[in-house]
Amino acid sequence: MNKDLLENVQKIIYYHLNNKVVNREKVYEIEPSSYEIGKKFEPKSHEILLMQLIGMVISFITIIQALRTLVYYRYER
């Protein structure tokens, strides 16, 4: 049993050592127009900063509303 297993493993090793792998290059044709369209709509740095500022303002307003609600229910009596 072990001898057969060893022979099979050696056959597999011999096969892989003697067969060379051939790499075939596949050329993908990408339309340059799609890349240019994506590049055109890429956000600029000042737009990103503006979006971050708007997000911070919304977060600040949400925190203030949560604190007002907390104070209202805490000291409602």
C-alpha positions as CSV (number, residue, x, y, z in Angstrom):
1,M,0.0,0.0,0.0
2,N,2.7,2.5,1.0
3,K,4.8,1.4,-1.9
4,D,2.0,2.1,-4.4
5,L,1.4,5.5,-2.8
6,L,5.1,6.4,-3.0
7,E,5.2,5.3,-6.7
8,N,2.2,7.5,-7.5
9,V,3.7,10.5,-5.7
10,Q,6.9,10.0,-7.6
11,K,5.0,9.8,-10.9
12,I,3.3,13.1,-10.1
13,I,6.6,14.7,-9.1
14,Y,8.3,13.5,-12.3
15,Y,5.4,14.7,-14.4
16,H,5.5,18.2,-12.9
17,L,9.3,18.5,-13.1
18,N,9.4,17.5,-16.7
19,N,6.4,19.4,-18.0
20,K,7.0,23.1,-18.5
21,V,4.2,25.6,-18.0
22,V,3.6,27.8,-20.9
23,N,2.2,31.2,-20.1
24,R,0.1,32.7,-22.9
25,E,-0.4,36.4,-22.7
26,K,-4.0,37.4,-23.2
27,V,-4.6,40.9,-24.4
28,Y,-7.6,42.6,-23.0
29,E,-8.9,45.5,-25.1
30,I,-10.1,48.3,-22.8
31,E,-11.8,51.2,-24.4
32,P,-9.9,54.3,-23.7
33,S,-13.1,56.3,-23.7
34,S,-14.4,54.6,-20.6
35,Y,-11.2,55.4,-18.7
36,E,-11.4,59.0,-19.9
37,I,-15.0,59.3,-18.7
38,G,-14.0,58.0,-15.3
39,K,-11.1,60.4,-15.1
40,K,-13.4,63.3,-16.0
41,F,-15.8,62.6,-13.1
42,E,-13.1,61.9,-10.5
43,P,-13.7,64.2,-7.5
44,K,-11.2,67.0,-7.0
45,S,-9.6,67.7,-3.7
46,H,-11.7,70.8,-2.9
47,E,-14.9,68.8,-3.6
48,I,-13.7,66.0,-1.2
49,L,-13.0,68.6,1.5
50,L,-16.4,70.2,1.0
51,M,-18.1,66.8,1.3
52,Q,-16.2,66.2,4.6
53,L,-17.2,69.6,5.9
54,I,-20.9,68.9,5.1
55,G,-20.6,65.5,6.9
56,M,-19.1,67.1,10.0
57,V,-21.8,69.8,10.1
58,I,-24.5,67.1,9.9
59,S,-22.8,65.1,12.6
60,F,-22.6,68.2,14.8
61,I,-26.3,69.0,14.4
62,T,-27.2,65.4,15.2
63,I,-25.1,65.4,18.4
64,I,-26.7,68.7,19.5
65,Q,-30.2,67.3,18.9
66,A,-29.3,64.2,20.9
67,L,-28.0,66.3,23.8
68,R,-31.1,68.5,23.7
69,T,-33.3,65.3,23.8
70,L,-31.2,63.9,26.7
71,V,-31.5,67.1,28.7
72,Y,-35.2,67.4,28.0
73,Y,-36.0,63.9,29.2
74,R,-33.5,64.2,32.1
75,Y,-34.8,67.5,33.6
76,E,-38.4,67.3,32.4
77,R,-39.8,67.2,35.9
